[in-house]
């Protein structure tokens, strides 16, 4: 009786080595499936990012200023005197009633800007405001929004480089969704031709700006990691 039971157990129970081999095969199969689907997900993510970059590049290179720009006011985001020149010319032509030059370095005086743009003293005295508080695009948006609401403007021309325009509009609309922001892009000379992607400097600029646009979009959706963007924090001002 005892030997019969032992024999049955021996026959009915698979060898220990086979059980280990079977368990190992299952684990390897599961690992392969996870690896395969992770690879598919990675390829899909890369395709989305690359497709988004192509769309971003196409929208930038085809972006043009309006033929007859008109708004309550004008905001120019500093980063080059070509932008300021264009903004002052818009003010001079009556495209807006007043101009804010946002993000000016504290050591730069209004007189220096006026001379560099070859503008009259009367134009600067009556209709140009200098913003010294912004240190980045988020700060530009905060500084501009405060100026806009203090003066009750409803529509504003936004002057900046064409590659910088999508991120600038995103930040402006995030902090001030009620204002109508009208893009007035200053075309970067390196991006005028269709062969900009063969120029390492132009390509580097586009890739860097696209990465910043993705980061800004994620930050605006989640509300996380938003710096104040200003040299001085105003009382009662939060990080949103």
C-alpha positions as CSV (number, residue, x, y, z in Angstrom):
1,X,0.0,0.0,0.0
2,X,2.8,2.4,0.9
3,X,4.8,1.6,-2.2
4,X,1.7,2.0,-4.4
5,X,1.0,5.5,-3.1
6,X,4.7,6.5,-3.5
7,X,4.6,5.3,-7.1
8,X,1.4,7.2,-7.8
9,X,3.0,10.4,-6.4
10,X,6.1,9.9,-8.4
11,X,4.1,9.3,-11.6
12,X,1.6,12.1,-11.1
13,X,4.0,14.8,-9.9
14,X,6.2,16.4,-12.7
15,X,9.9,16.5,-12.0
16,X,11.2,19.5,-10.2
17,X,13.5,20.4,-13.1
18,X,10.6,20.5,-15.6
19,X,8.6,22.8,-13.3
20,X,11.5,25.3,-13.1
21,X,11.9,25.1,-16.9
22,X,8.2,25.8,-17.4
23,X,8.1,28.7,-15.0
24,X,11.2,30.2,-16.7
25,X,9.6,29.9,-20.1
26,X,6.5,31.8,-18.9
27,X,8.6,34.5,-17.4
28,X,10.7,34.9,-20.6
29,X,7.6,35.0,-22.7
30,X,6.0,37.7,-20.5
31,X,9.3,39.7,-20.6
32,X,9.3,39.5,-24.4
33,X,5.7,40.7,-24.6
34,X,6.4,43.6,-22.3
35,X,9.6,44.5,-24.3
36,X,7.8,44.2,-27.6
37,X,4.9,46.5,-26.5
38,X,7.3,49.0,-24.9
39,X,9.1,49.1,-28.2
40,X,5.9,49.8,-30.1
41,X,4.9,52.5,-27.6
42,X,8.4,54.1,-27.9
43,X,8.2,54.1,-31.7
44,X,4.7,55.6,-31.6
45,X,5.8,58.3,-29.2
46,X,8.8,59.2,-31.4
47,X,6.5,59.4,-34.5
48,X,4.1,61.7,-32.7
49,X,6.9,64.0,-31.5
50,X,8.5,64.0,-35.0
51,X,5.2,64.7,-36.7
52,X,4.5,67.5,-34.2
53,X,7.9,69.0,-35.0
54,X,7.2,69.0,-38.8
55,X,3.8,70.7,-38.1
56,X,5.5,73.2,-35.8
57,X,8.2,74.0,-38.4
58,X,5.7,74.4,-41.2
59,X,3.5,76.7,-39.2
60,X,6.6,78.8,-38.2
61,X,8.0,79.2,-41.7
62,X,4.6,80.1,-43.2
63,X,3.6,82.5,-40.4
64,X,3.0,86.0,-41.8
65,X,2.0,89.3,-40.2
66,X,-1.5,90.6,-40.9
67,X,-1.8,93.0,-43.8
68,X,-3.7,95.7,-42.0
69,X,-2.8,95.2,-38.3
70,X,-5.0,97.1,-35.8
71,X,-5.5,96.7,-32.1
72,X,-5.9,98.7,-28.9
73,X,-2.3,98.3,-28.0
74,X,1.0,96.7,-28.9
75,X,3.3,94.4,-26.8
76,X,6.8,93.5,-27.9
77,X,8.8,90.8,-26.2
78,X,12.5,91.8,-26.1
79,X,15.1,89.5,-27.5
80,X,16.5,91.7,-30.4
81,X,16.2,95.3,-31.6
82,X,14.6,94.1,-34.8
83,X,11.5,93.2,-32.8
84,X,11.5,96.6,-31.1
85,X,12.1,98.5,-34.4
86,X,9.0,96.7,-35.8
87,X,6.9,97.4,-32.8
88,X,7.8,101.1,-32.8
89,X,7.0,101.3,-36.5
90,X,3.6,99.8,-35.8
91,X,3.0,102.4,-33.1
92,X,4.1,105.2,-35.4
93,X,1.7,104.0,-38.1
94,X,-1.2,103.9,-35.7
95,X,-1.6,100.1,-35.5
96,X,-2.0,100.5,-31.7
97,X,-2.5,103.4,-29.3
98,X,0.3,102.5,-26.9
99,X,3.3,100.2,-26.8
100,X,4.8,98.1,-24.0
101,X,8.4,96.9,-24.4
102,X,8.5,93.9,-22.0
103,X,11.6,92.3,-20.5
104,X,14.0,95.2,-20.9
105,X,17.3,94.8,-19.0
106,X,17.5,97.1,-15.9
107,X,20.7,98.8,-17.2
108,X,19.0,99.8,-20.5
109,X,17.4,103.3,-20.5
110,X,14.5,104.5,-22.5
111,X,16.8,107.0,-24.1
112,X,19.0,104.2,-25.4
113,X,16.0,102.4,-26.9
114,X,14.7,105.6,-28.4
115,X,18.0,106.4,-30.1
116,X,18.5,102.8,-31.4
117,X,15.0,102.9,-32.9
118,X,15.5,106.5,-34.2
119,X,12.2,107.5,-32.6
120,X,11.1,111.0,-31.5
121,X,11.1,112.1,-27.9
122,X,7.4,113.0,-28.1
123,X,6.4,109.5,-29.3
124,X,8.3,107.8,-26.4
125,X,7.0,110.3,-23.8
126,X,3.4,109.9,-24.8
127,X,2.9,106.3,-25.9
128,X,5.8,103.9,-24.9
129,X,6.1,102.1,-21.6
130,X,9.2,100.1,-20.6
131,X,8.8,96.9,-18.6
132,X,11.9,95.9,-16.6
133,X,10.4,93.1,-14.5
134,X,10.2,90.1,-16.9
135,X,13.1,87.7,-17.1
136,X,11.6,85.1,-19.5
137,X,8.6,84.4,-21.6
138,X,6.4,83.6,-18.6
139,X,7.4,86.9,-17.0
140,X,6.7,88.7,-20.3
141,X,3.1,87.3,-20.2
142,X,2.6,88.3,-16.5
143,X,4.1,91.8,-17.1
144,X,2.0,92.3,-20.3
145,X,-1.2,91.0,-18.6
146,X,-0.8,93.4,-15.7
147,X,-0.3,96.3,-18.1
148,X,-3.2,95.3,-20.3
149,X,-5.7,95.1,-17.5
150,X,-4.5,98.3,-15.9
151,X,-5.3,100.2,-19.1
152,X,-8.4,98.2,-20.0
153,X,-7.2,97.0,-23.4
154,X,-9.2,94.3,-25.2
155,X,-7.0,93.5,-28.2
156,X,-3.2,93.5,-28.4
157,X,-0.7,93.0,-31.2
158,X,2.1,90.7,-30.1
159,X,5.4,91.4,-31.7
160,X,8.2,88.7,-31.4
161,X,10.2,86.4,-33.7
162,X,8.1,83.9,-35.7
163,X,9.8,80.9,-34.1
164,X,9.0,82.4,-30.6
165,X,5.4,83.3,-31.4
166,X,3.6,79.9,-30.5
167,X,5.1,79.8,-27.1
168,X,4.6,83.5,-26.5
169,X,0.9,83.2,-27.4
170,X,0.5,80.1,-25.2
171,X,1.9,81.9,-22.2
172,X,-0.1,85.1,-22.8
173,X,-3.4,83.2,-23.2
174,X,-2.7,81.1,-20.1
175,X,-2.4,84.2,-17.8
176,X,-4.9,86.4,-19.7
177,X,-7.5,84.3,-21.6
178,X,-9.9,87.2,-22.0
179,X,-7.7,89.4,-24.2
180,X,-7.6,89.0,-28.0
181,X,-3.9,88.5,-28.8
182,X,-3.0,89.2,-32.5
183,X,0.3,87.7,-33.6
184,X,2.6,90.0,-35.5
185,X,5.7,87.8,-36.3
186,X,9.1,89.2,-37.1
187,X,10.5,86.8,-39.6
188,X,13.9,85.4,-38.7
189,X,16.2,85.7,-41.7
190,X,17.5,82.1,-41.3
191,X,14.0,80.7,-41.6
192,X,12.9,82.6,-44.8
193,X,14.1,79.8,-47.2
194,X,12.7,76.3,-47.5
195,X,16.1,74.9,-46.9
196,X,16.4,76.1,-43.3
197,X,16.8,72.5,-42.2
198,X,20.2,72.3,-43.9
199,X,21.5,75.2,-41.8
200,X,22.7,73.8,-38.4
201,X,22.0,77.1,-36.6
202,X,18.5,77.4,-37.8
203,X,17.8,73.7,-37.2
204,X,19.2,74.0,-33.7
205,X,17.0,77.1,-33.0
206,X,13.8,75.3,-34.3
207,X,14.5,72.1,-32.3
208,X,15.2,74.1,-29.1
209,X,12.1,76.2,-29.5
210,X,9.9,73.1,-30.2
211,X,11.2,71.5,-27.0
212,X,10.3,74.6,-25.1
213,X,6.8,74.6,-26.7
214,X,6.3,71.0,-25.5
215,X,7.5,71.9,-22.0
216,X,5.3,75.0,-21.9
217,X,2.3,73.0,-23.0
218,X,2.8,70.3,-20.4
219,X,3.4,72.9,-17.7
220,X,0.2,74.8,-18.6
221,X,-1.9,71.6,-18.6
222,X,-0.6,70.3,-15.3
223,X,0.1,73.7,-13.6
224,X,3.4,72.2,-12.3
225,X,6.8,73.7,-12.4
226,X,5.7,77.2,-13.4
227,X,8.3,79.8,-12.3
228,X,7.3,83.3,-11.5
229,X,9.3,84.8,-14.4
230,X,9.7,88.2,-12.7
231,X,12.5,90.0,-11.0
232,X,10.2,91.2,-8.2
233,X,7.3,89.2,-6.9
234,X,4.3,91.3,-6.2
235,X,2.3,91.0,-2.9
236,X,-0.5,88.4,-3.2
237,X,0.9,87.0,-6.5
238,X,1.0,83.2,-6.8
239,X,2.8,80.9,-9.1
240,X,-0.2,80.4,-11.4
